[in-house]
Amino acid sequence: MDWLALARRQHSFWFVTIVGVFITCLLIANIIAVKLVDLAGLIVPAGIVIFPLSYVCGDVLTEVYGFRRARQVIWLGFACNLLAVIAIWAAQALPGAAVWEAQAAYERILGFTPRLLAASFCAYLVGELANAFVLARLKVLTEGRLLWTRTIGSTVVGQGLDSAIFVALAFWGILPPAALLLTIATQWLIKVAYETLVTPLTYAVVGFLKRQEGQDVFDRDLGLREAVLS
């Protein structure tokens, strides 16, 4: 990855905006995920209210700007998330003022365990890269038609991998196998349903950006080896 060339390249206002929304969704989802919510009897992390939006942004980036630009943003999101984790941990480690009595609350809400962090980071990278790769390949196969097939299809793969990796790494040995499978399936189905419901919005944003940017990238020379190793 040529970071120097990336730094020298001029980016449009719209590209920077999508990147900003993508990283914001990622950071917020990781912070609020500590809360578990009950959706009609289904227990899921609160991060599910915004995390699927990062996949929508990823779809838009790949569809309009191509897999290589999307991959750079995915790695940037990983770096930003790591920086946020380090900053939160450093603030937690600093001695609290005598008048501040919320150290326990801070640690409970913002504290991270190494296992959960590893699960989150692995799931994010695999899920996002798989989502972008599948969308890019489907775009070539469909010759740019039927956008809904690749936004939903890539989400089925990416979110499936994300949910399976995170839940398995985070809760293996804690939850029984049946509960693990149910949790994975629940998160996966909700995320795919989210992507399906916002498909009209994805169409509108993609169409707008293609007109504004005057481009529509097709990754015809993209191979699996490049997607994994580059």
C-alpha positions in Angstrom: 0.0 0.0 0.0 1.6 3.3 -1.1 0.7 5.7 1.7 2.9 8.4 0.3 1.1 8.4 -3.0 -2.2 8.4 -1.1 -1.2 11.4 1.0 -0.3 13.4 -2.2 -3.6 12.6 -3.9 -6.3 15.2 -3.9 -9.6 13.9 -2.5 -13.0 15.5 -3.3 -15.3 16.9 -0.6 -17.7 14.1 -1.1 -15.1 11.4 -0.7 -13.8 12.9 2.5 -17.4 13.2 3.8 -18.2 9.5 3.2 -14.9 8.5 4.9 -15.7 10.7 7.9 -19.1 9.2 8.3 -17.7 5.7 7.9 -15.1 6.2 10.7 -17.6 8.0 12.9 -20.0 5.1 12.7 -17.2 2.6 13.5 -16.0 4.5 16.6 -19.5 5.1 17.9 -20.5 1.5 17.4 -17.6 0.3 19.4 -18.3 2.6 22.3 -22.0 2.0 22.6 -21.7 -1.8 22.0 -21.1 -2.3 25.7 -24.9 -2.0 26.2 -27.0 -5.0 25.5 -30.5 -4.3 24.2 -33.6 -6.4 24.0 -35.3 -6.3 20.5 -38.5 -8.3 20.7 -36.8 -10.9 22.9 -33.5 -10.9 21.0 -30.4 -9.7 22.9 -28.0 -7.8 20.8 -25.3 -5.1 21.3 -26.5 -1.5 21.1 -23.8 -0.9 18.4 -26.2 -2.6 15.9 -28.2 0.7 15.7 -25.3 2.4 13.8 -22.6 -0.2 12.8 -24.5 -1.5 9.7 -24.3 2.1 8.4 -20.5 1.7 8.1 -21.2 -1.2 5.7 -23.5 1.1 3.6 -20.6 3.7 3.5 -18.2 0.9 2.5 -20.6 -0.2 -0.3 -20.7 3.4 -1.5 -16.9 3.8 -1.4 -16.4 0.6 -3.3 -19.1 1.2 -5.9 -18.1 4.7 -6.7 -14.3 4.9 -6.0 -13.3 1.2 -6.4 -11.9 -1.5 -4.2 -8.4 -0.1 -3.7 -9.7 3.2 -2.4 -12.2 1.4 -0.1 -9.4 -0.8 1.2 -7.3 2.2 2.1 -10.3 3.6 4.1 -10.8 0.3 5.8 -7.2 0.3 7.0 -7.6 4.0 8.0 -10.6 3.1 10.1 -8.7 0.3 11.8 -5.9 2.8 12.7 -8.4 5.3 14.0 -10.2 2.7 16.1 -6.8 1.6 17.5 -6.0 5.2 18.4 -9.3 5.7 20.1 -8.8 2.5 22.2 -5.3 3.7 23.2 -6.6 7.1 24.3 -9.5 5.6 26.3 -7.1 3.2 28.0 -4.6 5.9 28.8 -7.4 8.1 30.3 -8.5 5.2 32.4 -5.0 4.6 33.7 -4.4 8.2 34.7 -5.1 8.8 38.5 -8.6 10.3 39.0 -9.0 13.6 40.8 -10.1 13.4 44.4 -13.4 15.1 43.5 -14.2 12.7 40.7 -16.0 9.6 41.9 -16.9 7.9 38.6 -13.8 5.8 38.0 -15.7 2.5 38.4 -18.4 3.7 36.0 -15.8 4.8 33.5 -14.1 1.4 33.6 -17.4 -0.4 33.3 -18.6 1.5 30.2 -15.4 2.3 28.4 -13.0 -0.4 29.7 -11.9 -2.9 27.1 -10.8 -6.5 27.6 -8.0 -7.8 25.3 -10.3 -10.7 24.2 -13.1 -8.4 23.1 -10.7 -6.0 21.4 -9.0 -8.8 19.4 -12.5 -10.2 18.4 -13.6 -6.7 17.3 -10.5 -5.9 15.3 -10.4 -9.3 13.5 -14.1 -9.2 12.7 -13.9 -5.7 11.4 -11.0 -6.3 9.1 -12.3 -9.6 7.7 -15.9 -8.4 7.4 -15.2 -5.1 5.7 -12.5 -6.4 3.3 -14.8 -9.3 2.3 -17.7 -6.9 1.8 -15.7 -4.6 -0.4 -14.1 -7.5 -2.4 -17.4 -9.3 -3.1 -19.1 -6.0 -4.1 -16.3 -5.2 -6.5 -16.4 -8.6 -8.1 -20.2 -8.6 -8.4 -20.0 -5.2 -10.1 -17.8 -6.6 -12.8 -19.9 -9.7 -13.2 -23.1 -7.7 -13.5 -21.5 -5.0 -15.7 -22.6 -2.4 -13.3 -26.3 -3.3 -13.4 -28.6 -4.4 -10.5 -26.8 -2.5 -7.7 -29.1 -4.1 -5.1 -27.7 -7.6 -5.8 -24.2 -6.5 -4.9 -25.0 -4.3 -1.9 -27.1 -7.0 -0.3 -25.0 -9.9 -1.5 -21.8 -8.3 -0.2 -23.5 -7.6 3.1 -24.6 -11.2 3.4 -21.0 -12.3 3.1 -19.3 -9.5 5.0 -21.7 -9.2 7.9 -21.9 -13.0 8.1 -18.1 -13.2 8.6 -18.1 -10.2 10.9 -20.8 -11.6 13.2 -19.4 -15.1 13.2 -15.8 -14.1 14.0 -16.7 -11.6 16.7 -19.2 -13.8 18.6 -17.0 -16.9 18.3 -13.8 -15.1 19.5 -15.5 -13.0 22.2 -17.9 -15.6 23.7 -16.5 -19.1 23.0 -16.4 -21.0 26.3 -18.7 -18.4 27.8 -21.9 -19.1 25.9 -23.0 -22.7 25.0 -22.8 -23.6 21.3 -26.5 -23.2 20.7 -26.5 -19.7 22.2 -23.4 -18.8 20.1 -25.1 -19.9 16.9 -28.3 -18.0 17.8 -26.4 -14.8 18.6 -24.5 -15.0 15.3 -27.6 -15.7 13.3 -29.5 -12.9 15.1 -26.9 -10.2 14.5 -26.4 -11.4 10.9 -30.1 -11.3 10.0 -30.6 -7.9 11.6 -27.7 -6.4 9.8 -28.7 -7.8 6.4 -32.3 -6.6 7.0 -30.9 -3.1 7.8 -28.9 -3.1 4.5 -32.0 -4.2 2.6 -34.2 -1.5 4.1 -31.7 1.3 3.3 -31.1 0.1 -0.3 -33.1 3.0 -1.7 -30.8 5.4 0.2 -27.8 3.6 -1.1 -29.1 4.0 -4.7 -29.6 7.7 -4.1 -26.2 8.3 -2.6 -24.4 6.2 -5.3 -26.2 7.9 -8.1 -25.5 11.4 -6.7 -21.8 10.7 -6.1 -21.3 9.2 -9.6 -22.7 12.3 -11.1 -20.7 14.7 -8.9 -17.4 12.8 -9.2 -17.9 11.9 -12.9 -16.5 8.4 -12.3 -17.7 4.8 -11.9 -14.7 2.5 -11.2 -14.7 -1.2 -12.3 -12.1 -3.4 -10.7 -11.7 -5.8 -13.6 -8.1 -6.7 -12.7 -8.8 -7.4 -9.0 -7.7 -10.8 -7.8 -8.2 -12.5 -4.4 -4.5 -12.5 -3.8 -4.3 -8.7 -4.1 -7.4 -8.3 -1.9 -5.9 -10.4 0.9 -2.2 -9.5 0.8 -2.1 -5.9 -0.4 
